Amino acid sequence: MARDMKFETARWSIFLVLILTYILVYFHRMAPAVVSEYLMADFQATGARLGSLSAIYFMVYAVMQLPSGVLADTLGTRTSIVGGNLAAGLGSIVFALAGSFEMACVGRFLVGLGVSVVFVSIMKNNAVWFPARVFGLMSGVTLLIGNLGSVTAAGPLSMALTFLEWRTIFIGIGIFSLVLSVIGFLIVRNKPEDMGFVSPNPVVPSVTGQVDTRSWWQNLIQVLSVGRIWPCFWVQLGVTGSIYAFMGLWGVPYLRDVHGLSRPEAANYMTTMLVAFALGALFFGWFSDRIGKRKSVLIGGLIAYIFCWIVLIYANWTPGLAGMMLFGCLGFAGASFVITFASAKEVIHPEFSGIAVSISNAGCFVGATVIQPLFGWLADRTWDGTIDNGVRVYSNIDYRSGLLMMLAFLVFGLLSSFWVQETNCRNIAFNKSGEDDKNICN
């Protein structure tokens, strides 16, 4: 009993450090939407340049997903979290102190580099410290709690901006990341065996031996050759890339310019969407585990999300209760993408789970990297030249082009979901006898 308590204390302490780090990941991801007017004014940024500044985070994040998976599977979670917090902390401080657009880009680059390793490390940690049967649920819990960072980057950040400079806030966030780096070094361990505990997910010995004889790059090539992983990547590129582009940058300016809301009022709509997004991630992870299905739940959630998006673009909705309900439905249904993480993990050998999840996760950041500046470029094309306090003001027509472009990406993501393989919530890299599936790379 005492040993069980030590095990529970250890794994939840590690999870706490990781989830606090993940909250900061979401803060950095969504904060540009609320501070967009300050960034435009301070750096004389056009819509395209603003989109590029925000997208640097996503670009680095996308490029780092495969290396992040390799790091998680080789050096382990501890090294990734310590190094990631260190880079993100320094990047946040550089971003806050930037005197030019170029230096601000350097800061965002370092932030993106640092936070890029966090999510895959948490998924790897969940895979080795918790039973496989609750991986979908733990994915939902992780996104639920992590989204608290998104919430703080909306309403609370907007409120803080009434008495603090945006630069001061980012300096404080950077210092907190550096503190978490030290705590992670002291507390986080890669797997239960490192602390003398028994793994909750024993691996078949013959399979373990096969994995251990290969180098990391051979494992990487093998995982990349598994065709059934890639639909998860394309779903995230189209769906999650659009979600992050809207919530993380263009949502607040759209509500401000088109619907006449103040920054705090617009931030409240983003808060509603983000809270619903967090609850949706928990629900879809739990529901998928509960009924033992992945693909059908994913497709149903994406259809509902696209319907909400069509309402956003074409319906004659107005700010108020109806608007809040619409944004809540957008966040909740959009969170159905969380199922792709479990799907990717379940079509590959457990030892490769970090790389598999990173491939899926890379899709949303490739999508956001393309969509954020493309949205700004489309808005700039039809912009009529209106400027308010150094900030470009776009019309409904300007935003309509970007929203339709996002809708096209969403439809692409939905179509890709039909190629996601149904795993029935179990790892299909093994045959019924429990031996390694020789067709794992097919």
N, C-alpha and C positions, 0 to 999 in steps of 0.2 A: 504493500500500500504506500509506504514512504517513497519507494522507488518510482511508483506511478506518479506520485505527486511531484517529484523532482522532474520527471519527464514532461509533465504538463506545464510546469513552471518554466522549464527551459524553452519549450517550443513556442509558448505564447509570449515569452519575453522577447525572443528573436522576432516573432511576427510583429510585435509592437514596434520595434526599432524599424523594421522594414516598412510597415504601414505609415509610420510618421514620415519616412523618407518619400513614400509614394504620394502622400498628401501634398508635399512640396512639388512633386512632378506635375500634378494637376494644377497647382497654383500657377506655375510658370507657363503651363500650356494655355490657360484661359485668361490670365491677367491682361494680355495686350488688348482685349476687347474693351475693358473698362478704362485703360489708360491711353487708348488710341488717340484721343484728341490732344493729349499732352505730347505724345510721340510725334504726331503730325506737326504741332506747333514748334517744338524744341528742335526738330531735325528737318523742318521744311519738307516734309515727305508727301509725295503724291500717293494716290491709292495703290498704285503698283509697287512703289517703294515701301509703303507701310506693310503691304502684303508680303513683300520679300523679307523685311526685317522680322516679321513674325514667323515666316516660313523657314527661316534658317534653323530654328529649333527643330522643326519637323524633318528638314532635310538631313541634318546630322543624325537625328534619331533613327531615320530610315536606314541610312548607310550603316549605322552601328548595330542594327538588329542581329545580323548574322554573327559578327564578332561578339556581341553580347551573349548570344546562345552558346558560342564556343567557350567564352570565359566562364559562364555559369556551369558548363559541363566539365570544364577542366580545372581552372583555378578555384572555382566555387563561389558561393553567394557572398561569403565574408569579404573577399578581396574586391569583388564588384561593388559592393555597397560602400565600403570605406573609400575606394578611389572615386566612385561616382559622386558621393557627397562632397568630397574635397573639390573636384572640378566644378560642380554646380555652384558651390558656395563662392568660389573665387569668381566664377562667371557672373553671378548675380551682382556682386560688388562692382565688377568692371562695368557692367551694364548701367548700374546706378550712377556711376561717376563719369560716364561717357560724355565728352564734350563735342563729339561729332557723330554723324550717322555711321561712319565706318567703325568707330570704336564701339558703338552700341551693337553693331553686328558681331564684333569680336566677343562681346559679353554674351550675346545670345548663342553664339557658337559654343562657347565653353559650357553654358548651361545645358544646351542640348546634348553635348558630349557626356556630361556628367549624369544627367537623368536617363540617358538612353539605356543604361544597364539595369535600371531598377526593376521594371516590371517583369522582365524575363527572370531576374534573380528571385523575385517573389514567387513566380509560378514554379520555378525549380524548387524553391524552399517548400512550397505547398505540396509538391509532388513527393518529396522525400520525408517530410516531417508529419504528414497527415495521410490517412488511409485513402487509397485510390477511389473508393466508392463515394467520397465526399468532395472530389476535386472540382466538379461543377459548382457545388455550393460554395466552396472556398474561393473559387474565381469570382462568384457573385459578391461574396462578403468583401473580398479585396477591392473590387471596383466600387462597392457601396461606400466603404470607409475612405478609400482614396479620393472619391468624388467630394469629400468634405473640403479637399483642397480647391476643387472647382467652385464650391459654394463660397469659400472665403475670397476667391478671386472675383466674385460678383458683387452682391450687396454689401458685405462687410468691407471689401476693399474700396468700394465707392464711398462708403461712409467715412472710412479712414482718410480718404483724400480730401475731406473737408477741413481737416486740421493737421495733416501731415503731407509733406512733399512726396511725390511718387518715388523719388530717388531714395529718400530716407527709408521707405518701406522695403525697397529691394535690398538695401544694405542690411537691414535687420534680418530678412529672409536668408541672405547669404551667410551671416554669422550663425544662424540656427543650423544651416546645412553643415557648417564646419564642426559644430558641436556634435551633431549626429554622426559625423565621420569618426570621431573619437569614441563615442558610445558603441558604434557598430564594431569597432576593433576589439572592444572589451567583451562584448556580449555575443555577437553572431558567430555561429559555427555552421559548417557546410552540411552536416548530416548527423543523425542521432548517434551513429557509431563513433564519431569524433568525441563524444562525451560519455561513451561507455554504455549507451542505450541500444536496444534492439530496434531495427527498422520496422515501421508498421506495414511495409510493403516488401516482403522478401522476394528476391529475384531468383528465377530458375538458374542453378549453378552453371549449366552448360551454356546458357545464353550470356551470363556474366563473363565467362571465359572468352567468348568470342569477341565481345566488345573491348575488353581490356587489351587484346593483342593488336588493335588497330590504333593508328595515330589519329589525332583530332581532325586533321584535314581529310583523311579517308572517311571518317565518320560524317564530316560535313558534306562531302561529295555524295555519300550514300543517301543522306537525308534529302539533299537537293534533288536527287533523282526519283524520289517518291512522288509520283504524280498526284496521289490523292491528298497531298497537303496543299497544293496550290490553289484549289478553289477557295480555301479559307483566306488566302492572301488576297485574291481578287474581290471577295466579298468585303473585306476590310478596306481595300483601296477605294471602292466606290461608295460604301455606306459610311464607314467610320471616318474616312477622310473628309467627307462632306459635313458630318456632325461636328468634328473638331474645327473645321474652317469656319463654320457658322457660330458655334458657341465661343470659340476661342478668339475671334476677331470681328467678324462682320455683323453679328447679331445686334450688338448695342448700337453701332452707327446706323443700321437699318431702322431700328425702332426710333432712334432720335430724329433722323432726317425725314423718314416717310410718315411716321405716326406722331411726330411732334412731342415725344417723351423726353424728359430731362435725363441726364446720365443716371442719377439714382433710380428713377422710375424704370428705365430700360434695364438696368442691372437687376432689378427685382424680377423681371421676366426671365432673365438668364438664370437667376437663382432658382426660380420655379422649375425651369427646364432641367437644370443640373441636379436638383434634388430628385425629380422624377426619374432622371437618367440613372442615378445611383440606386433608387428603389427598383427600377426596372432590371438593372444588372443582377441584383439579388434575386428578384422573382424568376427571371428566365433561367438563371443558373440552378435554382432550387427546383423549378417546375420541370426542367429537362431531366434532372436526376430522378425526380419523383416518378415520372411516367416512363423513364427508360428510353427516351427518344431524343435525338439531336436535330436531324434535318428538318422534320416537319415543324418543330417549334421555331427554328430559325426562319424558315420561309414564311410562316404565319406572322411572325413579328415584323419582318421586313415589309410585307404587304401592308400591314397596318401603318407602318412608318411612312411609306410612300403616299398612302392616302392622306395622312395628316399634312404632308408636305404640299400636296396638291391643294388642300384647303388653305394653307398658308399663302400660296401664290395666287389662287384664283377666287377664293371666297371673299365676300365683302365684310370681313371681320373688323371690329374696332377694339381698341384697348379697353380693358376692364375685365370682368369675370370671364367672359367668353374667350378673350385673348389669353388670359392666364391658363384656362383649361386647355386651349389649343397648344400652348407651349409645354404644358405638363404632359399632354399626350405625345407630343414630339419627342420629349426626353425619354419617356417610359418605353415607347415602342422602339425607338432607336437603339436602346440598350440591348436589344435581342442579339446584337452582334457578338455578345460575350460568349455565346455557344461555340463560336469558331475556335476559341482557345482549347476547350475540351475536345472538340473534334480533331484538331491538329495533334493533340497529345495522344489520342486514342488510335491513330493510324500509323504509329511509329513505335519502335522499341522504347521502353521506359527510360533507358539510359540516354536516349537522344531527345528527351522531352524539352530540354532547354532550347535546343536548336529548332525543333519543330514549332514551338510556341513563338520563337523569335521570327520565323519566316511568316507566320500568320500575322503577327503584330506589326511587321514591317509594312504591310499593305496600307494600313490606315495613315502612316506617316508619309509614305510615298504620295498617297492621295492628297493629304493636307498640304504637302510641299507644292504640289501642282495647283491645287484649287485656290489657295489663299491669294497668291499673286495674280492668278488668272482672273479671279473675281474682281480684284482692283483694276486690272487692265481693262476689263470689259466696262467697268463703271467709268473709267477715265475716258474711254472712247466717245461716250455720249454726254459727258459732263458739260454743263453750260457755263462754267467759269465762276460759279458762286463760291465765295470764301467768307467765313465768319471767324474772326479772331485767329487768322492764320490756318484755319482748318477747312478743307474742302467739304462742301455740302452737296450731296448727290440727291437726285430726284428718284421718284418711284420707277421711272423708266430705266434709269441707270442701274438700280438694284435688281430690276426684273430680269435683266440679261444674266446677271450672276446667279440668281436663284434658279432660273431655267437650266443653266449649265450644271448646277448642283443636282437638280432633279435628274438630268441625264446620267450623271455618275451613280445616283441611287438606283436607277433602273438597271444599269450595268451590274451593280452589286447584287441585286435581286436575281437576275438571270444567272449569275455565277453560283448562287446558292443552290441551284438545282443540280449542280455537279458535286456538291459536298457529299461525302460518303456517309451513310447511316452506320453508326457503330453500336447502336443500342446501349450506349454508355459503358462499353467495355473495350479493352485494348484488343484490336483485331490484328496486331502484329504477331500473335500467337495462335496456333491452331488449337483444336479442342483438347488435344493431349497435353497442352502446356509447353510444347517445344517451340523453338524459334520457327517462325514462318519463313520458308525459303523464298517466298515471293514478296518479301517486304519492300523491295525496291521497284516493284512493278506498278 
